[in-house]
C-alpha cells in the first residue's frame, strides 16, 4: 500500500495539484501542461508493457522504481524548462508502472501465503492515500512555490520508502498461481470476443476519468475564483478511493464483473458531469467523491474479468487491457487542453469524457446480456 502511495499517488498524480501552481507562476501554459501529463501516461504505458518481459527480481524493480520516483520528484524542482520536465515526467510514469506491477504481485503472493487474499483491496487503497497526501499539500505548495513544493514531495517520498524498504527483502520472488488467477479458465474457449470487448471498453475508462483527474484543481479554480475550496477537491477524490476499493474488493465472486464495471463507469460519469452542471462547492465535492470511489475498484473488476476469461493465462489479456487504459489516459489531456484553450472552458471536453464513460457502461451491459442469452440458449 505504501509503495503504491509513493509510485502512483506521488510519482504520477502530484502533477495534478502542482499544475495550477506552475500555471500561476507562468512556468508553463495549459497546453504544455496537458502534454506533460500525457507524457507521464505514455511512460506508464511503456512501463506496463515492458513489465511482461522484464526478468529482474521483483524487489530490485520495486526498490529501483521507488528511489527513481523520489529522485524524479526532486528533479522537477531542481531542473527547469519544458524539455527537462518532459523527460522527468515520462521517466516517472515508467517507474510508477514497474512499482505498480511488481509490488502488486508481491502483495498478492504475501496475502496468499497468509490465506488472506480478500485483503487485496488494501493494496489498491495506496494510490488513493498518496493522492490525498499530494492534495493536502497542494494549498501550501502555492505559497512555497513550485520548485520547493516538488522537492518537498520528493523528500516525503524518500521518508515513506524508508519505512518499507526492508519489507521487500524477504528472499521470495514468485507469485503462486493460486494468488494470480483461478486454477481453470472456464471461459477460455468462448472468450475471444468478450476479451476484445474488455480491452476496448477498458480504454474508455482511461479516457473518461483522466481529464478530470489531471485538471480538477484548474477546473475548480476557474469555476470558483478566489475560493480556498478548490485545493480540497483533489484530496477528497483520493480519500474516496480508499472505501471504494475496500468495498469493491469484497464484492462476491458470483457477481458479474461486467455489470460491476458498468456501475463504476456510470458513477464516474456522474462525477464528471457534476463539475459541468453543478459548478459549486457542493457539486465539486460530490463529483470528486463519485469519481474517486470506483477509481481503483474498476481496475479490480477488470482484472477479475480477465481471470474469468483466461484463468492462469490471464497475464496477456491484463496487459492488453492495461495498455488500452493507458492509451485512453494519453489521449485525454492532449484532447482536453487545446479544447479548453480554444473555448475558454473545460466543459466541452468533460461532456465528451462523460459520454465515453456512459457509452462504456451501456456496451458492458449489452455484452453481458448477449452472453447471458447465449448461455440460456445452450
C-alpha angles and dihedrals in degrees: 000000000000092000091054091045089058099040099040107021097041104018097047109019104037084089091070097067090034095056097075089046092053090045091051092051091050093240093129139001126235096265092051088049090055090051092050090050092050092048089056090052089047089056089050090050092052091044093052092051094045091052088074093067104028111114102186118118112277093236090055093052093045094049093042092049092049094050090045090052092055092045092049092051091053089045090059088062098042099042126060136199134062095266093055093046092047091055093046095048092048091050090047090056091051093050093047092053092053092049092046095051100041099036089050091052091047091050093049090054094048092049090049090052091055092041094243106116090145089074090069089106089067090064092054092049086074097083090051093052091048091050090051090052093051090047096051089050091049094085096052088043089068089059096042095048128241098277095054093041093055090051091049090054089051094050091047089052090053091051092052092046090054089057094059103026096105094042093075093053097086097123096242125109111166128092111218118235090240089063096040102051147336114293094243133037101226095177100037094106096054102025101091096101092038090052091051090052091050092052094048098042093046087061089060089059091054091051095041100056103031098074092060092038091055101040105026097117091045092049092047093049091052091052096040107034114190094011122126092212098084090073090061101052094074096053088045088057090052095048091050090058091066101062090036095059094039090054092042091052089059095053109128114259092235092062109103111254093212092059090046089051091049090053091049092049092051092049091052091046090056090049091053093047094051091065088058103036099035107028095174133110091266093045094051092045094051091041092052091053093047090050094047102043096071096030100109094014086071088057091052093050093047092051091047090052091050090053091049089055100040108020111195090357093061097109094088094048091047089051094051092046091050090050090052090050089049092052089053090053092050094051096046101071092036088057099039103047097057091043091052092048093049098045098031090235141071091223097101092049092047092052089054091048092051091047090052091053093047091048090052091051092049093049092049089055091048092050090048093049093047095050091044090052091049090051092053090047091057 
